Amino acid sequence: MTSATMDPTTQTLTEAAPAKINLYLHVTGKRADGYHLLDSLVVFAGAGDRLRYEPGPEALHLVLAGRFGAALSDAAGPDNLVMKAAAALEAVCGPDAQVRGGRLVLEKDLPVASGIGGGSADAAAALRLLNRAWNAQVDHATLLRLAEKLGADVPVCLASQSARMEGIGEELSAAPVLPECGMVLVNCGQAVSTPDVFRKRDGAFLPRAALPARWTDAASMVADLTRLDNSLEAPACVVCPPVKTVLSAIEALPECLLSRMSGSGATCFGLFLSVQSAQAAAARLAQAEPGWWVWGGGLV
């Protein structure tokens, strides 16, 4: 194979953008500038979007595809987080980078505005993908600073690895070692506005959670998580009442250990002892509720 065929600037490259799940989310305070302070344990599921870069002579642009691409068809311009990420990366590229045009194709398979970081994961994938495609060699610390400016969930999505997220999303630390488990994700199909959810919150703050260094099994993890909460779940149920229905449906699935909402909603998750039991439960629920988006599998 010649060096030319190995040149990343001439190749079609892809990057996964896995779904971000908040196993718990405590609103712990509020800064003077109005931003809320959070404490959350974030994991990533096997479900996700996929971003592809195809080099070409035209100016860089975004094409939307996938199950939920049509829902974003009017938002493929420069204000899309993927294009903002591309512009931010280009601004810090050194003289040796080979910044080129072409198209970014986003296979949008995660529901929009659903509390599982779809847009943030896509932006993080764009930073990783174009850093390779342009041979920009921008270091991780710089990518992290760019991610912080793009949105609260983008920094944790940059590595797409389990992490504890604090501050306004920029303070990342190691997560407890997680046990083997399965997960079901369910979305009722109704987009939820994060500002609306925060406005409906009762204003009370929850403490920073005490977490162990590891969980040896799913049962012990769930026992600890049950003592924690998602501060945004109750207000999300006011903004989007079907969230309650989804939570009840997940809880009723055989072998479900915990049912909770992720982020600001409306996607909810269930934890299971195994990937196989999660997949079986997801298939059962998808058959019962064909209008819902349902996924079952393991964690990244």
N, C-alpha and C positions, 0 to 999 in steps of 0.2 A: 504494500500500500504506500503510495507516495505521500510526501509531506503536504501536497496541495489538497489531497482528499481528507487529510486530518485537520485542515484549517477550519476552526469553528466559525469563522466569519463567512464561510461559503456553504455551511451546512444548515439543514432544517433541524432545529433542536426543540425539545419539549421539556416541560417542567410540571410536576404535579403540584396541586394546591389543595392539600387535605383540609377537611373540615375541622374547625377548632371547637372544642366542647369545654364548657366551664362546669366542672364537677361540683363546685360550689362557687358562689360569688357574694362576698360581703361588701357592702358599701360602708366604709369605715370612717369617712369624714368628707369634708368639702373644703377646697382651697379658697382663698380670698378672690381668685379670679373666676370662681364659679365651677371649676372642674371638680368632679367627684373623685375621691380616693377609693381605691378598690383593693381587695385581697381575694385572689382566686387561684384555684388549682386548674390548670389548663392541660387537656390532653388532645390528641389528634386521632381522628377516625380514618378508617380505610376509604370512606366516601370522600369525594372531592371533585374540584374542577381540574381542567388541564389546559395549560397555556403552551402554544406552539409558535415559534418564530421562523418565518420563511423570508430569507434575505431577498431583496429585489431592488430595482432602480427607483421605485416610487418612494415618496416620503413615508416614514413609518406611520402606520395606521392600524386600527383595531377592527377585527371582524368578529362578530358574535355568532356562536353556534351552540349546539347542545339543547337539552330539554328546556332550559330556562333562558336561552339566549334571546328569544323573542321578547321576554319581559324587560330586557335592557336594550332593545333595538334602537331606542331614541337616545341612548346614553353611551354611544361608542366614541364620542369626541374627546377633546383634550381634558375635559373635567372628569372623565372616567379615572378611577384610581390606578388602573393599569397604565394609562397614558401619563398620568402624573408621576408615577414611579419611573417611567422611561425618561421623562424630562428631567427629573431629579438626578437620575444616574448620569445622564449625558452631561449635566452641569458640572459634575465632579470628575469626569473622565480625564485622564492624563493625555499628553501628546502622543503616546504610543498606542492609544486605543484606536480601534477601527470601527468607529460609529457609522452604521449604515442604515439605510432605509429598508423597506419591505413591509411585511404585514405580521401582526400578532393575531393569532386565531385563538379565541377563548372558547373552549368547550365548557359551557356553563351548565353543569349538572346538579349544582346545589341551589336550593330555593333562594330567592332574593329577599334581602332585609329579614333574615330569619334567625339571627342570634348565634350563628355558627361560623362567623367570620369569613363568609364567602368572598366579599370584596377585598377584605384585608389579606386573605390568603392569596388572592389573585395578584394583588399589588406586590406582596412579598415574592411570589413566584416570578413576577416580571423583573424584580431587582436581581434575583439569582440567575434567571435565564439570560437577560441581556448582558450581565456582567461576563457570562461565558461567551455569548454570541459575538460580542464586540471585543472580546479579549481585553477587557478593561482592567482586570486585575485590581479592582477596588477592594480594599481589605474589609473584613467583617465589621470592625468597629465603625468604619465610615458608612457601610450599608445600614448598620443599626441606627446611626444618627439620621439617615435619610428616612428610615422606617418610622422613627418617632414622629417626624413631621407629617407623615402621611395619615396617621390614625392610631388610636389607642391599641388596637389589636394587631397592627402590622409588625411591631417588634417581635412579639412571641411567635408570629407566623413565619418569621424569617428563617428560623431554624426548624420549625414544624416538629419540635420535640416537646415532650411533657415538661412543664415548668410551672413554678409559682410566679404569679404576676401581681405586682403591687404598684403603688403610686397611681398614676393615671395610665398605667400600662407599660411604662418604660423601665420599671424596676423588676428585673427577672432573676430568679434564683433556682437552684435545683429542686425538682419535685421529689417527693418520696419515691422510692423504687416501687413500681406498680406490679401487682400480681397478674397472672393470666386471667382474662375475663372477656366477656362478649358485650356488645352494645347494640341497641336498637335506636335509630333516630326516626322521628316522626314530625312532619310539618303539615298543618291543616290547610295550607295554601293561601293563608292570609298574611300579607306583609305587615310588620309591626314597626312603628316609628320609635326609635330609641328615646328621642326627646319627650315624646308623649308619655312613655313609660316612666321616665324619671319625674315628670311633672305629677304623675299619679302616686308616686312613692310617699309614704307617710312621714318621711323626714328623719326617722330614727336611724341611728348608726349601729352596726354590729361590730364586735371586736375582731381583731386579727386572730385567725384560727391557729390552734396548736396542732401541728402535724408531726407524725413520727418520721423517722429516717426511711422506713420501708414498711410495706404491708406484705405479709407472707401469703395471704390468700384473699380472695374477693370478699369473703364474709367479714373479715376484720376491717377491710377497707370500707365496706358499706356501713358497718357499725359506727365508724368514725364519721363518715359523711352524713349519716342520718342526724347527727348532732349539729350539723352545720346547715346552711340555708343558701338560697338564692334571693337576695334582697329585692330583686326585680320581678320575681315570679308572681307575687300577689298583685302588684299594679299592672302587670302584663295581662293578667286574667280579667282585669277591669277593662283595659283597652281592647283586648281580644278574647272574649269569653270562650271561644272554642279551645283555647289552651287548656282549660279545665277538663274538657271532654277528652282531649288527647292524653292528658296525664292519667286520667282514670282508665282509659283504654290500655295504656302501657302497663299500668299497675296490675291490671287484671290478667295479663299474659302469664302463662305457666312459667314458673322458675324465675320470674322477675324479682330482683333483689332491691331495686330502688328506682323510683320514677321521679324525674325532676326536669325543670326547664333549663335550657342553656342560654347564657347571655341575657339579652333583653327580650328574647323570644322572637318568633313564636315556636321555634323548634324545641322539642322535648326529647329526652333520652331515657332509656331504661338500661340498667346494668344486669348482666347475667353471668352465671358461673363459667360459661364456655362460649366460644365463637359459634359452635354448632347449635347450641340452644338459642342464641340470639338470632341466628339465621332462620331457624324454624319458627320462632316467634314472629319475626318480621314477615315471613311468607304468610303466616296465618292472618296477621293484621292487614296486610296489603289486600288479601282476598276479601276480608270483611269490610274494608274501607277503601275502595278503589280510587276515590277522589283525593286521598292523602298521598303525600310523598313519604315513602317508608324505605328504610335501609337497615340491614342487619349485618354484622360482621365483627371484626376485631379492631384494636387500636394500632396506630402506626408505631 
